[in-house]
Amino acid sequence: MDLESFKTSLSAAVPPEGVRPLLRALWLDAKGDFAGAHAIAQDVEDADGALVHAYLHRKEGDLSNADYWYRRARETPVRGSLSAEWEALVQRFLR
């Protein structure tokens, strides 16, 4: 699966079968299900989970909480567009 096919899958009612949890979280986020996306990111207790968690808090406007999660992920806080960050995360987890 590539970025474009992942984006196309957003027209479906359910995420593509077999996608990793963090991709499922990003899929749910794109569909407007912050709570579902957040629950998944919260359950992935590694740097990748922290990075998605940071993105989600940045998207909701909670920058101090987002910065905490970027630090947990050992990543520089992103300040570019949310859509570009979402796409970069999807591409990262599709590899």
N, C-alpha and C positions, 0 to 999 in steps of 0.2 A: 504494500500500500504506500502511496506517496501523499504529499500534502493535498494535492487537488482531489484525489479520490476520498481522502479523509473529509475534506470540506463538502464534497458531494454527498457523503453519508449523513450530513446534518439534515438532509431533507427526510430522512427516515425517522420512524418513531422510536427506534432503539439503536444503541451504538452498534458498530460492526462487531461481529462475533470474534472473540479471541484477542481483542485489543488489550494491551497492558492496562493496569489500573490507572496510571497517571494519564494515559490517553483517554480513557473513559471519563476521567475527571474533566479534562479539557473539552471533551465532547459535550458533557453535561453543562459546563460553563457556557459554551457557545449556544446552547439551547435555552439558556436563561435559568438553569437550575443551580444557583450558587450553593445552596445547602447540600445538595448531592455531591457537587464537585468538592466542596470543602470537607465533607465527611471522608471522602476517599483520600484526599491529600493529607489529611490529619492522620490517617491510618498507615501511611507509607513513611516509616521512620528512618529515612536516609536523606542525603543531601538533595536528591531529585524531588522527593516529597516536600522538603522544605522550600525548594525553588517554586514549585507549583503553588504551595501555600502562600508564599510571598506574592506571587502574581495575583492570586485571588484577593488578598487583602489590599493590594495596590488598586485593583479594579474597584473594590468597594469604597475606596477613598481613605482607608486607614493606613496612612503612610508610615507611622511609627511602628505599627505591628508588622507591616510589610518589611520594613528595614530590619526588624528583629529576625524574620524568617530568611531574608537574604543573607544575613550574617550566619545563621545556622547552616545555610547552604554553602557558605564560604564563597559567595558571589557578590559582585558589585551591584548595588541597587540599580535597577533599570529605570530610566526616566524618559525613554522614548514612548512611542505610541503603544497602547495596549494591544492593538491588533498585530503589530509587528512582534511584540513579545509573545503573544499567543502562538503565532505562526512559527517562531523560533523554537518554542517549547515543543510544539507538535513535531516539527522536523527532528528535533533532538531525540524524541522518544520513538520516532518511526525507524530510527537507525538500528 
